[in-house]
Structure formats: structure tokens, C-alpha cells
Amino acid sequence: MSGADLREASAQLVLLQGVSLLYPEDAVFEAMIEGWGRQQRGGRRLQPDTISDRQSAVRRFAEYTNAFPWQWSASDLVEWMTYLITELKRAESTIRRYQGAIRMFCDYITSPHYQWLAGCASRFGVHPVQICHEWT
């Protein structure tokens, strides 16, 4: 990924600095989703449908947890996966696709290259962590 691609997807470019946000949690989450989309488009050259599907999976997870990425835990992911399997009867391929999307999103927002860690820590006092591990 080039330096220009990194800048385009960074927190500083996606989220305006020095601006008071009316709903900061929502604005930061939307900026994360937008920055991740830019990173996938510019850095990885993915198709818009692929990006949209992945973003939708992240939004579904956020809706399920009723929490923002800097509040998520590995147990939230396990609980959601259990719900998708036992209650919604989702196929294994769907589960794997959702897990992959969440893992990639968490990779993006926890990468120091994109500056979401510092931004969340300064705004909310906490920062996101990778919640997808080999045992989840």
C-alpha cells in the first residue's frame, strides 16, 4: 500500500480534526467504516460489492452488540456467532465470511498506520482491540 493510500484511509483524513462532533461515537464509527472502505478500494483494489458486503457485516455486528468498536470484546463475537448459528441458522460459509469481515475491520482500526487507536483513546478514553483470535 502506498503512502497516499495510507493517508486516504487514515483517521485524520476521514475524520475532520478540530471539529466538535454532535454525536462523536456515531461520527467516529462512520468514519472508521468509510476509512476501511477507502483502504480496501485504494490499497487492495477490491470491488465495491465486496467492500459493501464486509461493511454490512460490521454494521450488523455493531447493531447486535449495541456497542462501538472500541467497546467490543472477543466474548461479543462468540455470542454473535452463537446467535447466528443457533437462532438464525446461518450457513458455515456465511459465518466464516462475517468472521473474516470483523477480523479485517479490527485489523484496520487497530493498525497504528491509520491512527484510530490514538483518536479513540483521546476522545473516549479507550481504544479498539482485535477481537478475532484463532480460538474464536
Secondary structure, DSSP 8 states (H G I E B T S, - for coil): --HHHHHHHSHHHHS-TT---SSHHHHHHHHHHHHHHHIIIIIT---HHHHHHHHHHHHHHHHHHTS-GGG--HHHHHHHHHHHHHTS---HHHHHHHHHHHHHHHHHHH-TTTTHHHHHHHHHS--------TT-
